[in-house]
Amino acid sequence: MFTQAPHQRMSRALAKTLGYRALMIVITVAVAFWFTGNTGEALSIGLVANLVKTGTYYGYERLWDRISWGVNPGE
């Protein structure tokens, strides 16, 4: 199940991760601001939560890139 090499370069996975997380920071800060009404608290919540999630997503993405299940050969 884990014998296949990754389908994408590490730099591509990292670029995808950072782009996605930037979008999620904006959404998290907006929602936190809506609940708290405080810009500083909203930024803190958004940045800390997404810093942790960025590393988690990157590792998850790299793990799935090595699993051949559901991937057509030659792609």
C-alpha positions in Angstrom: 0.0 0.0 0.0 2.9 2.5 0.7 5.3 1.2 -2.0 4.5 3.8 -4.6 6.7 7.0 -4.9 5.0 10.4 -4.4 3.1 11.8 -7.4 4.1 15.4 -6.7 7.2 17.2 -5.6 7.5 18.2 -2.0 7.6 21.9 -3.1 4.2 21.5 -4.8 2.7 20.0 -1.7 4.1 22.8 0.4 2.8 25.5 -2.0 -0.7 23.9 -1.9 -0.5 23.7 1.9 0.5 27.3 2.4 -2.1 28.6 -0.1 -4.9 26.6 1.5 -3.8 27.6 5.0 -3.7 31.3 4.1 -7.3 31.1 3.0 -8.2 29.2 6.2 -6.5 31.9 8.3 -8.7 34.6 6.7 -11.9 32.5 7.3 -10.9 31.7 10.9 -10.1 35.3 11.8 -13.3 36.5 10.2 -15.4 34.0 12.2 -13.5 34.7 15.4 -14.0 38.4 14.9 -17.7 37.8 14.4 -17.9 36.0 17.7 -15.5 38.1 19.8 -15.8 41.6 18.2 -12.1 42.0 19.1 -9.5 42.2 16.3 -6.6 41.2 18.5 -8.3 38.1 19.8 -9.6 37.2 16.4 -6.0 37.4 14.9 -4.6 35.4 17.8 -7.2 32.6 17.4 -6.8 32.6 13.6 -3.0 32.5 13.6 -2.4 29.9 16.4 -5.1 27.5 15.2 -3.9 27.6 11.6 -0.2 27.3 12.5 -1.0 23.9 14.1 -3.3 22.9 11.3 -0.7 23.8 8.6 1.8 21.2 9.8 -1.0 18.6 10.2 -2.3 19.2 6.7 1.1 19.0 5.1 1.9 15.7 6.8 -1.6 14.3 5.9 -1.1 15.4 2.2 2.3 13.8 2.0 1.0 10.6 3.5 -1.9 10.3 1.0 0.4 11.1 -1.9 2.2 7.7 -1.1 -1.0 5.7 -1.1 -1.8 4.1 -4.5 -5.4 3.2 -3.6 -7.9 5.0 -5.9 -5.2 6.4 -8.2 -5.1 5.4 -11.9 -1.7 4.0 -13.0 0.4 6.4 -15.1 -1.0 9.6 -13.6 
